[in-house]
Amino acid sequence: MIKKLTGGQIIAECLVHEGVTHVFGIPGHGNTALLDAFVDRTGEIEVLPAMHEQGASHMADGFYRASGKIAGVCASIGPGATNTLTGVATAFADSIPQLVMTGGVHTYMMNRGILQEIDRPHSASFPRMAEPVVKRWWQPSRVDQLPRILNQAFNTMYEGRRGPVLLDIPQDLQAEYGDVSLPSDWQHRTFYRSQGDPTAIEKAAELLAASERPVILAGGGVIASGASAAMVNIAEHLGAHVTVTFMGKGAISEDHDLYAWPCGDMGSIPGNASTREADVLLAIGTKFSDRITSSYKQGVTFSIPPTKVIQIDIDGFEIGKNYPVEIGIVGDAQAILSALLNCIRERCAPRDYRNTSRFHDLQKKKKDWEEYLRPMRTSDHVPMTISRALWEARSAIPRDTIIVTDSSNPQNQAYNEFPVYGPGQHITAGGFSGIGFAIPAAIGAKLARPDRPVLCICGDGSFLQTAQELAVAAMRSVPVVFLVLNNSGWEAIKNLQKNLFGLDREIISGFRYRDGRSYTVDACAVARGLGVTAIHVVDPNAIKSTLQKAFQEEKPVLVEAMCASEFPWSKHHPTGWWDITVPAYLGETRKSYEEKRGF
């Protein structure tokens, strides 16, 4: 059936057909005609405001991670479009799909340098800025191109390694009619799982069945493909220890007796010991970043070789990129792990792993890790330690709570101290690790999963990046609890500066007045000014009860926990190594760094 529709109406129709229920954005002159098309689709698509376009992208990101459903991002031309890029890059790094729709230059105005056009060295050149952080971009020149382009856009987001796409829509195309076939005439989208090479799967099963010290490294691909159950079944059949990346956290319940806690520079004692001592490592959906490999320093987190690696990934580029592999299998993690489990069962009986010395050693190391954390977790020091705040928070919230963490200390310490119990319960900015992610992403997660409690954990530095998005939570009464760990600065960076360069080498990482006095933002006052209930907490013994009360509210609540900013109370718990370079002029400090680096 052919019908006259404007470009905006075509886009709205296509989004409804694809099951998109939420679009996050900011109106501007460059996208007004597009937004107007959603007015007539109220009840089918909810268009929500953001206070900054980066926040809109992070909201769509959190929405997808919590629900597995794609959301749209809608921004105007020029700065509206460029403001999305940090959010889009975050989604791209973590393989999170979102449909980014930006207003574009009228087709008949291109190359005139109209208001907010990026016209050097090409006309209407914003998509070239976005190109490194989207899977594909389109800039249509006719209304009748839009149905085909949108079909391609959803194909691109869903196929293989998922990620964001960009549709840069000229303003005239948003408003003018075209003769098109309605989306209701199209076939529904069909999804296929890449099964992997059967021969490679059989070889992997043989290697794992013969292994004595198998370890599974679960990356974000396990969660993305819904492969957690198959992975845990393999671990239990083999008695394999399981460790996780930042993106893989939650792939196994963290009270499972085979869970070894995380590995890497911010990993744990049992996690790094398990990976370091493995004879066979089954790595699933991970790119082996510097953070989870201790910057590739041999023998700290991994010993590859002699450890033999079986690597499974949807993206063949990642296989063997950072470590040599014994067996590489390209495809969907769930499909491959299901087949691999069957092959393992054919080759060996389930192991009685609970009666082995290796299992008992893991349990001892896990107890050692708990004991290592205990002093900072139980300290009554005021201002409180972040460890104590996290410990109290975990005891205050339901088991199925979704936690959304920001970069730096909240992310690092939640990674190795804060247990979660299932896929989708831990949302964090992994590969791009930008501060300012947590507040908008938590709003998106709660909108996607209104049935689940959502706790946002961020520092005062990241709070200051995107605190304005609390206005969205207030306007729409989104009942997220925001836990702000306020330590008066960029504390993670201050720790790096002092630990690596010297106690007298800190610069701009602590917030200070001109005369040197500490500056502390009043996060409660900011939140209240934006319409959010806020509670200031100094006593660590009050965190649990305060959070419990906050979760009883049917509205957003911010809890500001005043945290320590001085050693030793401000330290976190690295057990690996991370290659942060030391200036050559720092003498012995540089020499010590070179010794650790190994050259």
Long-range contacts (C-beta under 8 A, 24 or more apart in sequence): 1-181, 1-182, 1-184, 1-185, 2-179, 2-180, 2-181, 3-179, 3-180, 3-182, 4-177, 4-178, 4-179, 5-143, 5-177, 5-178, 5-180, 5-182, 6-33, 6-37, 6-143, 6-174, 6-175, 6-176, 6-177, 6-178, 7-33, 7-34, 7-140, 7-143, 7-146, 7-169, 7-173, 7-174, 7-175, 7-176, 7-178, 8-33, 8-34, 8-35, 8-36, 8-37, 8-38, 8-174, 8-175, 9-37, 9-40, 10-143, 10-146, 10-147, 10-150, 10-178, 10-180, 11-37, 11-101, 11-146, 11-150, 11-167, 11-169, 12-37, 12-38, 12-40, 12-41, 12-45, 13-182, 13-183, 14-146, 14-147, 14-150, 14-151, 14-183, 15-45, 15-72, 15-99, 16-41, 16-44, 16-45, 16-183, 17-183, 17-184, 17-186, 18-70, 18-150, 18-154, 18-189, 19-69, 19-70, 20-45, 20-69, 20-70, 20-71, 20-72, 20-99, 21-45, 21-46, 21-69, 21-71, 22-46, 22-47, 22-48, 22-60, 22-63, 22-71, 22-72, 22-444, 22-447, 22-448, 23-47, 23-48, 23-71, 23-72, 23-73, 23-74, 23-101, 24-48, 24-49, 24-50, 24-55, 24-56, 24-57, 24-59, 24-60, 24-63, 24-71, 24-72, 24-73, 24-74, 24-444, 25-49, 25-50, 25-53, 25-56, 25-72, 25-73, 25-74, 25-75, 25-101, 26-50, 26-51, 26-52, 26-53, 26-56, 26-74, 26-75, 26-76, 26-80, 27-76, 28-75, 28-76, 28-77, 28-80, 28-103, 29-76, 29-77, 29-103, 29-115, 30-76, 30-77, 30-78, 30-80, 30-81, 30-102, 30-103, 30-104, 30-116, 30-171, 31-74, 31-75, 31-76, 31-77, 31-80, 31-101, 31-102, 31-103, 31-169, 31-174, 33-171, 33-174, 33-175, 34-74, 34-101, 34-103, 34-169, 34-174, 35-74, 37-174, 47-74, 48-447, 48-472, 48-476, 49-472, 49-475, 50-440, 50-469, 50-472, 51-468, 51-469, 51-471, 51-472, 52-83, 52-466, 52-468, 52-469, 53-80, 53-81, 53-83, 53-84, 53-87, 54-83, 54-84, 54-85, 54-86, 54-87, 54-436, 54-440, 54-466, 55-87, 55-439, 55-440, 55-466, 55-468, 55-469, 55-472, 56-84, 56-87, 56-440, 57-84, 57-86, 57-87, 57-88, 57-90, 57-91, 57-98, 57-100, 58-87, 58-90, 58-436, 58-437, 58-439, 58-440, 58-441, 58-444, 58-466, 58-469, 59-440, 59-441, 59-443, 59-444, 59-447, 59-469, 59-472, 60-87, 60-91, 60-98, 60-444, 61-87, 61-90, 61-91, 61-94, 61-96, 61-98, 61-437, 61-441, 61-444, 62-404, 62-427, 62-440, 62-441, 62-442, 62-443, 62-444, 62-445, 62-448, 63-444, 63-445, 63-447, 63-448, 64-96, 64-97, 64-98, 64-444, 64-448, 65-96, 65-424, 65-427, 65-441, 65-445, 66-402, 66-424, 66-427, 66-444, 66-445, 66-446, 66-448, 66-449, 66-452, 66-454, 67-448, 67-449, 69-448, 70-97, 70-98, 70-99, 70-154, 70-157, 71-98, 71-99, 71-444, 71-448, 72-98, 72-99, 72-100, 72-101, 73-98, 73-99, 73-100, 73-101, 74-101, 74-102, 75-100, 75-101, 75-102, 75-103, 76-102, 76-103, 76-116, 77-102, 77-103, 77-104, 77-105, 77-115, 77-116, 77-117, 77-126, 77-171, 78-115, 78-116, 78-117, 78-118, 78-126, 79-116, 80-116, 81-126, 81-130, 81-168, 82-126, 82-129, 84-130, 85-129, 85-130, 85-133, 86-432, 86-434, 86-436, 87-440, 88-130, 88-133, 88-134, 88-164, 88-166, 89-132, 89-133, 89-432, 89-434, 90-429, 90-432, 90-434, 90-437, 91-163, 91-164, 92-133, 92-134, 92-135, 92-163, 92-164, 92-432, 93-133, 93-429, 93-430, 93-431, 93-432, 94-220, 94-247, 94-429, 94-430, 94-431, 94-432, 95-161, 95-162, 95-163, 95-220, 95-221, 95-224, 96-162, 96-163, 96-164, 97-157, 97-158, 97-162, 97-163, 97-164, 97-165, 98-157, 98-164, 98-165, 99-153, 99-154, 99-157, 99-164, 99-165, 99-167, 100-130, 100-134, 100-164, 100-165, 100-166, 100-167, 101-167, 101-169, 102-126, 102-166, 102-167, 102-168, 102-169, 103-168, 103-169, 103-171, 103-174, 104-139, 104-168, 104-169, 104-170, 104-171, 104-173, 105-170, 105-171, 106-170, 106-171, 106-172, 107-141, 107-170, 107-172, 107-173, 108-172, 110-170, 124-168, 124-170, 126-168, 127-166, 127-168, 130-166, 133-164, 134-163, 134-164, 134-165, 134-166, 135-163, 135-164, 135-165, 136-165, 136-166, 137-165, 137-166, 137-167, 137-168, 138-165, 138-166, 138-167, 138-168, 139-168, 139-170, 140-167, 140-169, 140-170, 140-173, 141-170, 141-173, 142-173, 142-178, 143-173, 143-176, 143-177, 143-178, 143-180, 144-178, 144-179, 144-180, 146-173, 146-178, 146-180, 147-180, 147-181, 147-183, 147-186, 151-186, 154-189, 155-189, 158-189, 158-191, 160-194, 160-314, 160-315, 161-314, 161-315, 162-224, 193-225, 193-331, 193-332, 193-334, 193-335, 194-314, 194-330, 194-331, 194-332, 194-335, 195-331, 195-332, 195-335, 195-336, 195-339, 196-312, 196-329, 196-330, 196-331, 196-332, 196-335, 196-336, 196-339, 197-329, 197-330, 197-331, 198-339, 200-327, 200-328, 200-329, 201-329, 201-336, 201-339, 201-340, 201-343, 202-343, 203-327, 204-282, 204-310, 204-327, 204-329, 204-340, 204-343, 205-340, 205-343, 205-344, 205-346, 205-347, 206-347, 207-280, 207-308, 207-310, 207-326, 207-327, 208-234, 208-238, 208-240, 208-280, 208-282, 208-310, 208-340, 208-344, 209-238, 209-344, 209-347, 209-348, 211-238, 211-279, 211-280, 212-279, 213-277, 213-278, 213-279, 213-280, 213-358, 214-238, 214-239, 214-240, 214-241, 214-278, 214-279, 214-280, 214-281, 214-282, 215-240, 215-241, 215-242, 215-243, 215-260, 215-274, 215-275, 215-278, 215-280, 215-281, 215-282, 216-240, 216-241, 216-242, 216-243, 216-281, 216-282, 216-283, 216-284, 217-243, 217-244, 217-245, 217-248, 217-263, 217-275, 217-281, 217-282, 217-283, 217-284, 217-286, 217-292, 218-242, 218-243, 218-244, 218-245, 218-248, 218-251, 218-252, 218-284, 218-285, 218-286, 219-244, 219-245, 219-247, 219-248, 219-283, 219-284, 219-285, 219-286, 219-287, 220-245, 220-247, 220-248, 220-285, 220-286, 220-430, 221-248, 221-284, 221-285, 221-286, 221-312, 221-313, 221-314, 221-333, 222-248, 222-251, 222-284, 222-285, 222-333, 222-423, 223-247, 223-248, 223-250, 223-251, 223-285, 223-423, 223-424, 224-285, 224-333, 225-285, 225-314, 225-332, 225-333, 225-334, 225-335, 226-334, 226-423, 227-251, 227-284, 227-285, 227-332, 227-333, 227-334, 227-337, 228-252, 228-422, 228-423, 230-334, 230-337, 230-338, 230-340, 230-341, 231-284, 231-333, 231-337, 232-256, 233-341, 234-282, 234-337, 234-340, 234-341, 234-344, 236-350, 236-353, 237-341, 237-344, 237-345, 237-348, 237-350, 237-351, 238-344, 238-348, 238-351, 238-353, 239-351, 239-352, 239-353, 239-356, 239-358, 239-359, 240-282, 241-270, 241-274, 241-278, 241-362, 243-267, 243-271, 243-274, 243-275, 245-286, 245-289, 245-291, 245-292, 245-430, 246-291, 246-292, 246-411, 246-415, 246-428, 246-430, 247-286, 247-428, 247-430, 247-431, 248-285, 248-286, 249-415, 249-420, 249-426, 249-428, 250-420, 250-421, 250-422, 250-423, 250-424, 250-425, 250-426, 251-423, 253-421, 253-422, 254-419, 254-420, 254-421, 255-419, 255-421, 257-354, 257-359, 257-363, 258-353, 258-362, 260-362, 260-365, 260-366, 261-366, 261-369, 261-416, 262-292, 262-415, 262-416, 263-292, 263-301, 263-576, 264-291, 264-292, 264-293, 264-294, 264-301, 264-576, 265-290, 265-291, 265-292, 265-294, 265-295, 265-301, 265-574, 265-575, 265-576, 265-577, 265-578, 266-291, 266-412, 266-415, 266-416, 266-572, 266-573, 266-574, 266-575, 266-576, 266-578, 267-292, 267-294, 267-301, 267-416, 267-575, 267-576, 268-369, 268-416, 268-575, 269-365, 269-368, 269-369, 269-372, 269-575, 270-362, 270-365, 270-366, 270-368, 270-369, 271-416, 271-575, 272-300, 272-301, 272-575, 272-576, 273-365, 274-362, 275-301, 275-302, 275-307, 276-300, 276-301, 276-302, 276-303, 277-303, 278-303, 278-307, 279-306, 279-307, 279-308, 280-307, 280-308, 280-309, 280-310, 280-326, 281-307, 281-308, 281-309, 281-310, 282-310, 282-312, 283-309, 283-310, 283-311, 283-312, 284-311, 284-312, 284-313, 284-333, 284-337, 285-312, 285-313, 285-314, 285-333, 286-313, 286-318, 287-313, 287-318, 287-321, 287-322, 287-431, 288-318, 288-321, 288-322, 288-323, 289-431, 290-578, 290-579, 291-578, 293-322, 294-576, 294-577, 294-578, 295-577, 295-578, 295-579, 296-322, 297-577, 297-579, 297-596, 297-597, 297-598, 300-576, 300-577, 301-576, 312-336, 312-337, 372-573, 373-417, 373-573, 376-569, 376-571, 376-573, 377-417, 379-540, 379-569, 380-540, 380-541, 381-540, 381-564, 381-569, 382-538, 382-539, 382-540, 382-562, 383-487, 383-538, 383-562, 383-563, 383-564, 383-565, 383-569, 384-538, 384-539, 384-540, 384-543, 384-561, 384-562, 384-563, 384-564, 385-540, 385-563, 385-564, 385-569, 385-570, 386-410, 386-413, 386-485, 386-487, 386-563, 386-564, 386-570, 386-572, 387-413, 387-417, 387-572, 387-573, 388-540, 388-543, 389-483, 389-485, 389-540, 389-543, 389-561, 389-563, 390-414, 390-417, 390-418, 390-457, 391-417, 392-540, 392-541, 392-543, 392-544, 392-547, 393-418, 393-455, 393-457, 393-483, 393-543, 393-544, 393-547, 394-418, 394-419, 395-544, 396-543, 396-544, 396-545, 396-547, 396-548, 396-551, 397-453, 397-455, 397-547, 397-551, 398-453, 398-551, 400-425, 400-452, 400-453, 401-425, 401-452, 401-453, 401-454, 401-455, 402-426, 402-427, 402-445, 402-446, 402-449, 402-452, 402-453, 402-454, 402-455, 403-427, 403-454, 403-455, 403-456, 403-457, 404-428, 404-437, 404-438, 404-441, 404-442, 404-445, 404-454, 404-455, 404-456, 404-457, 405-438, 405-456, 405-457, 405-458, 406-435, 406-436, 406-437, 406-438, 406-439, 406-456, 406-457, 406-458, 406-459, 406-462, 407-433, 407-434, 407-435, 407-437, 407-462, 408-435, 408-459, 408-461, 408-462, 408-490, 408-491, 408-492, 408-493, 409-459, 409-485, 409-487, 409-491, 409-492, 409-572, 410-438, 410-457, 410-458, 410-459, 410-462, 410-485, 412-492, 412-572, 413-572, 413-573, 414-457, 416-573, 416-575, 417-573, 435-459, 435-461, 435-462, 435-465, 436-462, 436-465, 436-466, 437-462, 437-466, 438-462, 438-466, 439-463, 439-466, 439-467, 439-469, 439-470, 439-482, 440-466, 440-469, 440-472, 442-480, 442-482, 443-469, 443-472, 443-473, 443-478, 443-480, 445-480, 446-478, 446-479, 446-480, 447-476, 447-478, 453-481, 453-551, 454-480, 454-481, 455-480, 455-481, 455-483, 455-547, 456-480, 456-481, 456-482, 456-483, 457-483, 457-485, 458-482, 458-483, 458-484, 458-485, 459-484, 459-485, 459-486, 459-487, 459-491, 459-492, 460-484, 460-485, 460-486, 460-487, 460-488, 460-489, 460-511, 460-520, 460-521, 460-523, 461-489, 461-490, 461-491, 463-521, 463-523, 463-526, 464-521, 467-523, 467-526, 467-527, 467-530, 468-530, 470-526, 470-527, 470-530, 470-531, 470-532, 470-556, 470-558, 471-530, 471-531, 473-532, 473-556, 474-530, 474-531, 474-532, 474-555, 474-556, 475-531, 477-554, 477-555, 477-556, 478-556, 479-553, 479-554, 479-555, 479-556, 479-557, 480-556, 481-547, 481-550, 481-551, 481-556, 481-557, 481-558, 481-559, 482-527, 482-532, 482-556, 482-557, 482-558, 482-559, 483-547, 483-559, 483-561, 484-523, 484-558, 484-559, 484-560, 484-561, 485-561, 485-563, 486-520, 486-521, 486-523, 486-560, 486-561, 486-562, 486-563, 487-562, 487-563, 487-564, 487-565, 487-570, 488-518, 488-519, 488-520, 488-521, 488-565, 489-565, 491-563, 491-565, 491-570, 492-572, 494-565, 494-570, 495-570, 495-571, 495-572, 496-580, 498-567, 500-580, 500-582, 500-589, 500-593, 501-582, 501-583, 501-586, 501-589, 502-586, 502-589, 510-565, 518-565, 523-558, 523-560, 524-558, 524-560, 527-558, 527-560, 532-556, 532-557, 532-558, 533-557, 533-558, 534-558, 534-559, 534-560, 535-559, 535-560, 536-560, 536-562, 537-561, 537-562, 538-562
